[in-house]
Amino acid sequence: MAEPSSETRFLHAIEMGLGAWQWGDRMVWQYGDGYGDAEVHQAFLASLNEGIRFIDTAEIYGNGRSERLLGQFLKGTDQPVLIATKFLPFPWRFGKNSLVRALKGSLGRLGVESVDLYQIHWPSPLMSTDTMMEGLVECAKSGLTRTVGVSNFGQTQMLAAYSSLAQHNIPLASNQVHYSLLNRTVEKNGTLARCKELGVRMIAYSPIEKGLLSGKYNVNSPPPGSRSRNYANLLPKIGPLLKLMTEIGQDHGGKSNVQVALNWVICKGALPIPGAKNANQAQENAGALGWKLTDQEFARLDETSNMILE
Ligand SMILES: NC(=O)c1ccc[n+]([C@@H]2O[C@H](COP(=O)([O-])OP(=O)(O)OC[C@H]3O[C@@H](n4cnc5c(N)ncnc54)[C@H](OP(=O)(O)O)[C@@H]3O)[C@@H](O)[C@H]2O)c1
């Protein structure tokens, strides 16, 4: 296991963050239908109140609206907030300078001079890993970001990014990937172990499987929008896992399924960034901190989720 470098150590000290994809996105999250600016502002404030200070956004979320909203909210607080955002390698973006230009756009929307983590949102078939890493190096060396990371990178791509950055003495801070009790690909394919070995922080997105692990959706009451299609096969199978999560939550003084789901990710050694649409969700998510699943509960959750994912 590698010790994280001094520049990236702060990320390893963060137990949980807040995802801001929901802030402005209509396509997947129906922004404007049942919740909007006022509600996500409350989610932001509730998170800070609960001690959650790491917020993940991206230039693409709501076409810049998520970054703009976060920028507005930041103006109203003097509490320290750690900001992570992302570069999307659109096919019309060429060369390392496109990263510096994109980051400057993000900084403008966020209203800050630098961010704490700048990530490549997805690997690109058109821009080489070396070019993207040279762009990240440029961003870090010009002081526009404190650290750099990747997202949705498999092991081989992550190793290439790690080595490319190492040539410039810049550590790869993180790899942000899909990871939950209902999606354990990164655990099974060795990416999680490799992250730990290299001192790269694994950031877990969709840690409550887009709301499924809360238990509020079922076959008769599926989630709205594209989620109902995407989860049509999984939804009928998750009953036994939800039941076990509820039992375990009760043994911990009434922890909810969401809190059990997030605690499991933390126990696995990753940093979950659950998305929240309002104060209640943000508050509930924060209740995943301050307690720990027992080894036996952890093993039972592993076993039951494996049976569903087989
Ligand atoms: N790098 C990437 O490619 C990538 C991909 C996906 C996400 N992300 C990041 O990861 C963050 C989290 O992932 P995610 O948004 O996909 O999924 P998630 O965190 O698993 O689920 C968030 C959704 O679950 C529901 N929810 C949240 N808290 C709840 C609670 N306490 N009780 C009941 N329902 C609750 C809400 O939707 P409803 O109320 O509508 O059910 C919310 O929008 C995103 O915001 C984004 O920052 C990154």
PDBQT file of the ligand as one rigid body, heavy atoms in Angstrom, charges set to zero:
ROOT
HETATM    1  N1  LIG A 401     -18.004  10.587 -12.964  1.00  0.00    +0.000 N 
HETATM    2  C1  LIG A 401     -19.133  10.162 -13.442  1.00  0.00    +0.000 C 
HETATM    3  O1  LIG A 401     -19.219   9.670 -14.589  1.00  0.00    +0.000 OA
HETATM    4  C2  LIG A 401     -20.361  10.241 -12.584  1.00  0.00    +0.000 A 
HETATM    5  C3  LIG A 401     -21.520   9.516 -12.928  1.00  0.00    +0.000 A 
HETATM    6  C4  LIG A 401     -22.627   9.598 -12.071  1.00  0.00    +0.000 A 
HETATM    7  C5  LIG A 401     -22.561  10.397 -10.929  1.00  0.00    +0.000 A 
HETATM    8  N2  LIG A 401     -21.429  11.113 -10.637  1.00  0.00    +0.000 N 
HETATM    9  C6  LIG A 401     -21.327  11.938  -9.414  1.00  0.00    +0.000 C 
HETATM   10  O2  LIG A 401     -21.744  11.169  -8.311  1.00  0.00    +0.000 OA
HETATM   11  C7  LIG A 401     -22.815  11.813  -7.625  1.00  0.00    +0.000 C 
HETATM   12  C8  LIG A 401     -23.745  10.752  -7.046  1.00  0.00    +0.000 C 
HETATM   13  O3  LIG A 401     -24.163   9.799  -7.995  1.00  0.00    +0.000 OA
HETATM   14  P1  LIG A 401     -25.654   9.738  -8.554  1.00  0.00    +0.000 P 
HETATM   15  O4  LIG A 401     -26.272  11.047  -8.419  1.00  0.00    +0.000 OA
HETATM   16  O5  LIG A 401     -25.583   9.093  -9.892  1.00  0.00    +0.000 OA
HETATM   17  O6  LIG A 401     -26.403   8.649  -7.650  1.00  0.00    +0.000 OA
HETATM   18  P2  LIG A 401     -26.694   8.448  -6.103  1.00  0.00    +0.000 P 
HETATM   19  O7  LIG A 401     -25.914   9.366  -5.273  1.00  0.00    +0.000 OA
HETATM   20  O8  LIG A 401     -26.583   6.990  -5.874  1.00  0.00    +0.000 OA
HETATM   21  O9  LIG A 401     -28.251   8.816  -6.031  1.00  0.00    +0.000 OA
HETATM   22  C9  LIG A 401     -28.695  10.131  -5.912  1.00  0.00    +0.000 C 
HETATM   23  C10 LIG A 401     -30.224  10.159  -5.991  1.00  0.00    +0.000 C 
HETATM   24  O10 LIG A 401     -30.787   9.301  -5.019  1.00  0.00    +0.000 OA
HETATM   25  C11 LIG A 401     -31.930   9.925  -4.409  1.00  0.00    +0.000 C 
HETATM   26  N3  LIG A 401     -31.554  10.176  -3.007  1.00  0.00    +0.000 N 
HETATM   27  C12 LIG A 401     -30.477  10.858  -2.521  1.00  0.00    +0.000 A 
HETATM   28  N4  LIG A 401     -30.445  10.844  -1.189  1.00  0.00    +0.000 NA
HETATM   29  C13 LIG A 401     -31.528  10.145  -0.805  1.00  0.00    +0.000 A 
HETATM   30  C14 LIG A 401     -32.048   9.782   0.461  1.00  0.00    +0.000 A 
HETATM   31  N5  LIG A 401     -31.428  10.127   1.592  1.00  0.00    +0.000 N 
HETATM   32  N6  LIG A 401     -33.191   9.046   0.488  1.00  0.00    +0.000 NA
HETATM   33  C15 LIG A 401     -33.824   8.672  -0.637  1.00  0.00    +0.000 A 
HETATM   34  N7  LIG A 401     -33.369   8.987  -1.876  1.00  0.00    +0.000 NA
HETATM   35  C16 LIG A 401     -32.240   9.715  -1.949  1.00  0.00    +0.000 A 
HETATM   36  C17 LIG A 401     -32.186  11.219  -5.173  1.00  0.00    +0.000 C 
HETATM   37  O11 LIG A 401     -33.014  10.972  -6.311  1.00  0.00    +0.000 OA
HETATM   38  P3  LIG A 401     -34.589  10.803  -6.229  1.00  0.00    +0.000 P 
HETATM   39  O12 LIG A 401     -35.060  11.567  -5.030  1.00  0.00    +0.000 OA
HETATM   40  O13 LIG A 401     -35.094  11.311  -7.529  1.00  0.00    +0.000 OA
HETATM   41  O14 LIG A 401     -34.799   9.316  -6.105  1.00  0.00    +0.000 OA
HETATM   42  C18 LIG A 401     -30.799  11.549  -5.683  1.00  0.00    +0.000 C 
HETATM   43  O15 LIG A 401     -30.854  12.340  -6.831  1.00  0.00    +0.000 OA
HETATM   44  C19 LIG A 401     -23.445  12.722  -8.689  1.00  0.00    +0.000 C 
HETATM   45  O16 LIG A 401     -24.184  13.790  -8.140  1.00  0.00    +0.000 OA
HETATM   46  C20 LIG A 401     -22.215  13.194  -9.421  1.00  0.00    +0.000 C 
HETATM   47  O17 LIG A 401     -21.576  14.228  -8.707  1.00  0.00    +0.000 OA
HETATM   48  C21 LIG A 401     -20.348  11.019 -11.451  1.00  0.00    +0.000 A 
ENDROOT
TORSDOF 0
